[in-house]
Amino acid sequence: MLLAEDNLDHVVMIEDALSKDAGFDLTHVRSGAEALEIVERRPFDAVVVDHRLPDWGGATLCREIRDRSFDGALLLVSAARSDALARKAGEVGADKFLVKSDRFGQRLADAIRDALEDGRT
Amino acid sequence: MSKEALLERLAAFGIEGNEAQAYYHLSRLGPTKAGDLAKEADLSRTDVYRVMDDLEENGFVERTVDQPVRFIPVPIEDALARVVDTRRRRLDDLETERQELASAWPRPRARAEAGDARLSIHRDRAQIQGLLERLVDDARDEVLVICMKRTLARFESMDLLDALEDQAAEDVSIRILTEIDETNRATADRFASVATIRHVDLPAYYQIVLSDARRAALFVAVDPLTSTTEGAATVLHLTSQDFLLAQKALFDRLWTHGISLEERIHELETGEPAQRIEVVRGRWIRNEKMEEMLYRGEETVDLMLPADEAERLGTSGLARVLARRGDAGVDVRVLSEGAIEPELEDVTVRKGEIPGDQTELVVDGVERLVVKGGADEESGTADPGEWSVWTTVRRDVDRAVERFDRAWDGAA
């Protein structure tokens, strides 16, 4: 799994949440440019994108990732509780939009699992 | 302030000309169609679409999905905060570059000092204490503090409580936002004698002291992966007006989400959440909020669904979460006016009439979300016009539970 997230507190939180589930092998990058570069070189089952990266908006990055023929699970996450952003996530090909709020780690792990399962069926 | 003066100041954030005009009028009008905005801002429709693309890219505008498209102004404090944030990141990079370049650059034996009055870095405890004392002492109107829970005790050991006490005696308003739990409750109590304190769950490392929105001490964790010790703080002293106004706006926003010290102590002593009310705008975000509530649920989940919502349940993703909570041992009851597809495992479903004819969710008998208005049955899982109310007000939640129980028994 690839995580594009520049806030290291959130990286730690996500790593903690996913480490409880065996089988998640996490690669972390801090910018959109790094994410695109690595998605082109390596296969991933799932990509989690933070909305506010230093160089890219998360929604735009999701679209770019899908444009590179990525067909795995794609999730957009944000600290902002924005209805417009949630809708935009669907438009740009994200499987799920999640707000970084209560029980975020557990919800993210479940959402990734659901998206992977949907991809297989 | 005149419109011209406002637009001139907005130019400092990179928004000028037609963009500034359009954003100004859109902010006055609220969600607006392109044609109406074109008339109001005296622009052609083509110009409006082009300008809205740019404003959206820069975080000043959002748009609806439904046709005809309406443009929604992002509140200016949010949009400006994003601009400031982006520029701050660039400034951080520049500062790193400055240090590397300066250390490598050839220099004569006696080096001239080139100080920067707008930004200074304070590292050791004495420096930080001196800066904080000066900030508090210089305040004439207000001191605003956001800090993590252990920092309050550090502030006390730095004699900051005394400095705040002196200022409170001079009618300076002092507000503190922090995380309060059993470990710092006594310290918070002592600060409450000179300041108004609210509890807030801080989503990440963020500590700042603002003095009259003229000067700020911003605590920086250089890298939380490597510097987790409390003593490793670095503090930036900043006087940039744009930055300070953005931080003040952020403080005010967080303040409205905070709960009073008394409410927080009640929460800690009884385990009951404080009585809170929040308006949830848009259907996507309402579904998000419902998922968050369901994950919090440990004992009971009561959900009432009108027929159209029952139909949408599967596509919204809520069906999965309901089944997951049922599987985790939570008693999940769904009272629905319509058939639910696919069938929910580990969930008890009854078909029957629901009071109020609106989606309503009560979790553990302590929090309730009810859809209030704007819902458009035709618009699927996305309805930006819909709005709901989430609350933990005890009487309101108790009544909702009673209503649910009656309707549930009636459907048996």
Interface residues (C-beta under 8 A of the other chain):
Chain A: N7 L8 D9 H10 V11 V12 R52 P54 G57 A79 R81 S82 D83 A84 L85 A86 R87 G90 E91 K96 F97 L98 V99 K100 S101 D102 R103 Q106 R107 D110 D114
Chain B: E57 G59 E62 R63 T64 V65 I72 R82 D85 T86 R89 P203 A204 Y205 D223 P224 L225 R281 G282 R283 W284 I285 E288 K289 E291 E292 Y295 R296 G317 R320 V321 R324 A382 P384
